[in-house]
Amino acid sequence: MLRRRVRQPIRRLPITPAATLAGDPPLTEDAPDTQRPAIWAIGDVHGCCQSLDALLASPEIAGDPDCRFWFVGDLVNRGPSNAETLRRVMSLGDRATVVLGNHDLRALGVAAGCLRPDARDTLGDLFDAPDAELMLDWLRAQPLIHVQDRHVLVHAGLYPGWDVLQALAHAGEVEAMLRDSEWRRHMRTLSGAAPLAWSAKLDMQQRLRFIVSAFTRMRLCTRNASLAPGAKSTPGRWPRETLPWFDLPRRAGADKTIVFGHWATLGLLVRSDAVCLDTGCVTGGPLTAYRLSDRKLVQVTREALAQVA
């Protein structure tokens, strides 16, 4: 395999002490800079605000009031406390950088009336909240991609056929529609079946839907960089003709460290070029924070929270 999986057991409850991953020296390009705040990237929260609060209260994180937070998206849905989660992240102000995930976009689509809620959605507390419009406006103002130095923050990944500048430009097309006063109407354009292959010949609707899919739903790709639909396979069990997007040969953007989530069956992955932080918090796994400068980890489990409660 071309990746290294790291799964660290939680032995001290409710917080795992931060620890540098064994065998991996700190990235020389990201040596700690005492003049710059530390950045903790946080995995998919999915409305699990209790887990998020415990993570933010961990000594390693709470002890640094100047640190910053990167959220990989999917702040909401499938968990119990969506409104509370959004309020908590919003309260962090400019300490928080958020990119949109597919469940965040689903919340906007349901709010816009172009998607029907299904039995798995847990968005009622968000839509019923007195400040729902404020939270939805904040959510739709968030980007699909954030770039700082050698790190790129996205929800699902960086499409192998785009370099960072191209990805920023394509993301901007969708972001402009989400931030427009007619965003509810635009959600109908952005929602729905997307093509699997990128082409300059795509019409506007198909182009926008591919961009959304690449940033928020991509996992596996074929060797010609087409998206593999509905692929959630665990490592070693994906179809032979596909690869994880980050393992495609000669992919653009391989010189960056892509920080992403979205792939709970992949779990925690830490490489010099790819860091996956979706450790399945909403399905019973830990919520994970990762410090960019030295690869230190902090995790909190739902089982640990139950013991404390």
C-alpha positions as a printed Julia matrix, in Angstrom:
309×3 Matrix{Float64}:
   0.0    0.0     0.0
   1.08   3.58   -0.56
  -0.15   5.04    2.71
   0.57   4.6     6.39
  -2.38   4.32    8.73
  -2.06   5.44   12.31
  -4.62   4.49   14.93
  -3.8    5.53   18.47
  -5.7    4.01   21.4
  -7.21   6.35   23.96
  -5.75   5.38   27.32
  -6.29   8.48   29.46
  -9.85   9.69   29.66
 -11.41  11.78   28.4
  -8.46  13.28   26.53
  -5.51  11.59   24.93
  -2.3   13.51   25.6
  -0.83  14.99   22.46
   1.88  12.75   21.05
   4.17  12.96   18.06
   3.64  10.08   15.65
   6.41   7.55   16.14
   8.82   7.16   13.28
   7.87  10.37   11.53
  10.15  13.37   12.07
   8.46  16.76   12.05
   8.1   18.23    8.6
  11.05  20.52    8.06
   8.93  22.88    5.97
   6.64  23.36    8.97
   9.08  23.64   11.83
   7.44  25.33   14.82
   7.48  29.1    14.5
   7.23  30.88   17.82
   6.06  34.01   16.0
   3.01  32.27   14.5
   0.05  30.71   16.33
  -0.21  26.95   16.35
  -2.89  25.47   14.08
  -4.96  22.47   15.13
  -6.88  20.77   12.33
 -10.06  19.06   13.56
 -11.91  16.18   11.92
 -15.58  15.82   10.98
 -17.72  16.97   13.93
 -21.18  16.07   12.54
 -23.08  17.91   15.26
 -21.26  16.18   18.13
 -20.77  19.35   20.13
 -20.02  17.58   23.4
 -17.03  15.9    21.78
 -15.9   19.19   20.27
 -16.12  20.96   23.63
 -14.07  18.23   25.28
 -11.46  18.44   22.54
 -11.17  22.21   22.81
 -10.9   21.9    26.6
  -7.96  19.48   26.46
  -4.9   20.89   28.24
  -2.75  20.84   25.12
  -5.28  22.96   23.21
  -6.91  25.07   25.92
  -3.49  25.93   27.31
  -2.68  27.9    24.16
  -5.19  30.79   23.9
  -3.57  32.01   20.68
  -3.89  28.78   18.72
  -6.01  28.55   15.58
  -8.42  25.86   14.4
  -8.99  24.36   10.97
 -12.2   22.4    10.52
 -12.34  19.91    7.65
 -16.09  20.38    7.13
 -19.22  18.42    7.96
 -19.8   20.45   11.08
 -23.45  19.4    10.99
 -25.82  16.47   10.38
 -26.06  12.9    11.67
 -25.25  14.08   15.21
 -27.5   15.51   17.96
 -26.37  19.12   18.42
 -26.05  20.88   15.09
 -27.12  24.37   16.14
 -24.92  24.22   19.23
 -21.96  23.07   17.14
 -22.32  25.96   14.7
 -22.66  28.47   17.53
 -19.54  27.07   19.17
 -17.44  27.32   16.02
 -18.84  30.76   15.19
 -17.89  31.94   18.68
 -14.24  31.19   17.89
 -14.27  34.12   15.47
 -11.18  34.47   13.33
  -9.46  31.69   15.27
 -11.54  29.24   13.22
 -11.13  28.43    9.55
 -13.87  26.21    8.11
 -14.31  24.55    4.73
 -17.66  23.2     3.59
 -18.41  19.49    3.57
 -21.12  17.56    1.79
 -23.34  17.51    4.89
 -22.98  21.27    5.32
 -24.1   21.69    1.71
 -26.92  19.23    2.33
 -28.13  21.41    5.2
 -28.16  24.4     2.87
 -29.96  22.39    0.19
 -32.68  21.25    2.59
 -33.03  24.8     3.92
 -33.37  26.06    0.34
 -36.13  23.55   -0.36
 -34.33  21.76   -3.19
 -33.46  18.65   -1.18
 -35.82  16.56    0.91
 -34.68  15.52    4.38
 -34.36  11.78    4.86
 -34.46   9.52    7.89
 -30.73   9.89    8.51
 -30.77  13.69    8.66
 -30.7   15.28   12.12
 -31.02  18.91   11.09
 -34.25  19.75   12.9
 -32.58  21.5    15.82
 -30.74  23.75   13.38
 -33.79  24.7    11.32
 -35.93  25.23   14.44
 -33.4   27.47   16.16
 -34.32  31.16   16.52
 -30.97  32.09   15.0
 -31.22  29.57   12.15
 -30.95  32.18    9.39
 -27.87  33.7    10.99
 -26.19  30.3    11.18
 -27.15  29.37    7.62
 -25.82  32.69    6.34
 -22.56  32.08    8.18
 -22.34  28.54    6.83
 -22.85  29.51    3.21
 -20.12  32.15    3.52
 -17.47  29.49    4.21
 -15.08  28.41    1.42
 -14.48  25.03   -0.19
 -10.7   25.3     0.13
  -8.18  27.13    2.28
  -4.46  27.35    1.49
  -1.69  28.41    3.84
   1.95  27.83    3.01
   2.33  24.14    2.11
  -0.97  23.06    3.7
  -4.29  22.82    1.86
  -7.53  22.38    3.82
 -10.44  20.71    2.0
 -13.27  18.37    2.98
 -12.86  15.39    0.66
  -9.63  16.07   -1.18
  -7.84  17.98   -3.91
  -8.9   16.68   -7.32
  -5.83  15.03   -8.92
  -6.25  16.94  -12.18
  -6.11  20.39  -10.56
  -3.18  22.23   -9.09
  -3.82  24.52   -6.14
  -4.37  27.65   -8.23
  -6.87  25.86  -10.45
  -8.64  24.45   -7.41
  -8.94  27.91   -5.86
 -10.39  29.29   -9.08
 -12.93  26.48   -9.45
 -13.94  26.71   -5.8
 -14.52  30.42   -6.28
 -17.2   29.71   -8.88
 -19.27  27.76   -6.36
 -18.51  30.05   -3.43
 -19.8   33.06   -5.37
 -23.15  31.33   -5.88
 -23.45  30.33   -2.24
 -22.74  33.87   -1.08
 -25.18  35.44   -3.52
 -28.53  36.8    -2.3
 -30.21  34.27   -4.62
 -28.37  31.36   -3.02
 -31.53  29.34   -2.45
 -32.2   29.3    -6.17
 -28.55  28.54   -6.91
 -28.68  25.47   -4.65
 -30.87  23.81   -7.27
 -28.04  24.22   -9.76
 -25.41  22.94   -7.34
 -27.4   19.96   -6.04
 -27.96  16.75   -7.95
 -26.12  14.16   -9.99
 -22.63  15.2   -11.07
 -20.47  13.93  -13.94
 -17.65  11.59  -13.01
 -15.05  13.1   -15.35
 -13.77  16.67  -15.57
 -13.86  18.29  -18.98
 -13.7   21.8   -20.36
 -16.74  20.85  -22.45
 -19.08  20.45  -19.47
 -22.04  22.81  -19.46
 -22.28  25.27  -16.57
 -24.53  23.15  -14.36
 -22.47  19.99  -14.84
 -19.25  21.93  -14.31
 -20.46  23.35  -11.0
 -21.75  19.99   -9.81
 -18.44  18.33  -10.6
 -16.62  21.01   -8.6
 -18.92  20.41   -5.63
 -18.47  16.65   -5.91
 -14.68  16.85   -6.17
 -14.33  19.04   -3.1
 -16.95  17.4    -0.89
 -17.6   13.78   -1.96
 -14.48  12.42   -3.69
 -12.76   9.32   -2.3
 -11.61   6.89   -4.98
 -10.64   7.74   -8.55
  -9.86   5.72  -11.64
  -6.37   5.99  -13.06
  -7.57   8.57  -15.58
  -8.79  10.74  -12.66
 -12.5   10.07  -13.04
 -14.4    9.97   -9.76
 -15.59   6.56   -8.58
 -19.22   6.98   -7.45
 -20.38   5.97   -4.01
 -17.02   4.5    -3.0
 -16.58   4.08    0.77
 -14.4    0.99    0.79
 -12.04   0.29    3.64
  -8.3    0.16    2.85
  -7.32  -2.77    0.69
 -10.9   -3.53   -0.38
 -11.55  -0.93   -3.05
 -12.09  -1.99   -6.66
  -8.89  -2.97   -8.44
  -9.27  -0.31  -11.12
  -9.46   2.51   -8.55
  -7.1    4.25   -6.15
  -7.57   6.78   -3.37
  -7.37  10.21   -4.95
  -4.14  10.94   -3.04
  -2.42   7.84   -4.49
  -2.98   8.66   -8.15
   0.37   8.8    -9.99
   1.52  12.24  -11.1
  -1.39  14.0    -9.46
  -1.28  17.77   -9.37
  -0.84  19.22   -5.89
   1.35  16.38   -4.64
   3.89  18.92   -3.39
   1.39  20.12   -0.75
   0.05  18.54    2.42
  -3.68  18.07    1.88
  -5.64  18.06    5.15
  -9.07  16.49    4.72
 -11.85  14.41    6.28
 -14.95  12.78    4.77
 -13.6    9.21    4.79
 -14.35   7.52    8.11
 -13.68   4.03    6.76
 -10.18   5.18    5.85
  -9.7    6.66    9.31
  -6.66   8.45   10.59
  -4.01   8.78    7.9
  -0.85  10.85    8.31
   1.58  11.25    5.42
   3.73  14.1     4.24
   1.3   14.77    1.38
  -2.07  13.73    2.87
  -3.67  13.87    6.32
  -7.15  12.37    6.86
  -8.82  13.33   10.14
 -12.24  11.7     9.83
 -12.08   9.16   12.64
 -15.83   8.51   12.77
 -16.84  10.62   15.75
 -20.55  10.44   14.91
 -20.49   6.63   14.66
 -18.65   6.03   17.92
 -15.06   6.79   16.99
 -12.91   9.56   18.44
 -12.89  13.19   17.39
  -9.34  14.03   16.36
  -7.24  17.19   16.4
  -3.86  17.34   14.63
  -1.27  20.07   15.11
   0.16  21.02   11.74
   3.62  22.05   12.89
   4.72  18.82   14.56
   2.02  16.19   13.87
   0.86  15.98   17.46
  -2.56  14.43   18.05
  -5.3   14.89   20.61
  -8.38  12.65   20.55
 -11.54  12.34   22.61
 -13.95   9.39   22.51
 -17.67   9.28   23.14
 -17.1    6.43   25.59
 -14.81   8.69   27.6
 -17.44  11.42   27.65
 -20.03   8.95   28.92
 -17.76   7.94   31.79
 -17.21  11.57   32.78
 -20.95  12.29   32.61
